[in-house]
Amino acid sequence: MKAVVYKGPFQVAVEEVSDPRIEHPNDVIVRITSTAICGSDLHMYEGRTAAQPGIVFGHENLGIIEEVGPAVTSLRKGDRVVMPFNVACGFCINCQRGYTGFCLTVNPEPGFAGGAYGYVAMGPYTGGQAEYLRVPYADFNCLKLPEGTELEDDFILLADIFPTGYHGAELADVRPGESVAVFGAGPVGLMAAYSCLLRGASKVFVVDRVKERLDKAREIGCIPVNFDEVKPVEFIKEQSPGDRLATGSVPNKAFAGVDKGIDAVGYQAHVRGAAREDPAIVLNTLIEVVRPTGAIGVPGLYVPADPGAPDEEAKQGRLRLAVGRLFEKGIRLGTGQCNVKRYNQYLRDLIIAGRAKPSFVVSHRHRLEEAPLAYEKFDKRVEGYVKVVLKPQMAA
């Protein structure tokens, strides 16, 4: 079959690889109809992880079941399914508690809890940017979808970014009527902002520097903030003067800011007005912009080792975080990758009911063979590339 194979920094190729096969009685083989490129894939694409050449990328996958293992009970050939990027067993203590992103049985890597398709250090699972995919523990990991092809671009986002964005809002405990600052308007940041609106937030600021991303934030009712044009902390505090926390008729400016914050950027954050990276800058900025006793959710990716980090400490995953200020303000901090199964069924039903339309983030659709070009343009944030979906079955 054809698949997207990592060759080295800034280079992928579509090559012939071995077809997947049933390896365990609870496996299924899925013919992929949609597979998305994730911002997390770019970390590997850029050589900012320990990914080795030869890995098949792709952890956002949707398709039709072609073959069913003899122990599978809830699925059959022809079912349309979407898979969480988490590979999970369903029976370990973490899975039983709903923490499927931290499954204790699926990853043989020492010290790593959790597995994923086509991702470095996340187990031996081939990615789905390919024509076919083997899904282990299929009864647990496959989410059934309505038959047909409708809402394909919405349903593919259930594999990762819609639940992950919602997870960011959950980590920050966003409640109706609250104000929120979301840093990062990539696909996860836009989904986090959208999820805050779904949860009833009254005001959502979205901070980024890419015009097309900020335009999409404005389209869904958020307040875009270009951090190359304004200082985000000052701008947001001016727009959120702290009136709800004031004790008199005059707002207390000392409490200006937002109720909650979300970091959807992660460790490759950039300094305002410069190309220089500062991996802790978003977290430290959120600590300043969130009001006392607020909360920050961090769905943005941080890694234990980054060979391309700007300093030796950051190369080992150690960041200079304003912990004293965090403590002084009593701000809660929630982190960790998304447990997709905690949310995906409910978000699927919102899509089916017409209450959610996350596909507004999808900017480009490409044939699988066009993956190298799609990676290059998505990585450079050019020509309106916000979210890319690859279609292995798309005709030339």
Buried (B, 14 or more C-beta within 10 A) or exposed (E): BBBBBBBEEEBBEBBEBEEBEBEEEBBBBBBBBBBBBBBBBBBBBBBBBEBEEEBBBBBBBBBBBBBBBEEBEEBEEEBBBBBBBBBBBBEBEBBEEEBBBBBBBBBEEEEBBBBBBBBBBBBEBBBBBBBBBBBBBBBBBBBBBEEEEEBBBBBBBBBBBBBBBBBBBBBBBBBEEBBBBBBBBBBBBBBBBBBBBBBEBEBBBBBBBBEBBBEBBEEBEBBBBBBEEBEBBEBBBEBBBBEBBBEEEEBBEEBBBBBBBBBBBBBBBBEBEEEEBBBBBBBBBBBBBBBEEBBBBBBBBBBEEBEBBEEEEBBEBBBBBBEEEBEEBEBBBBEBBBBBBBBBEEBBEBBBEEEBBBBBBBBBBBBBBBBBEBBBBBBEBEEBBBBBBBBBEBEE
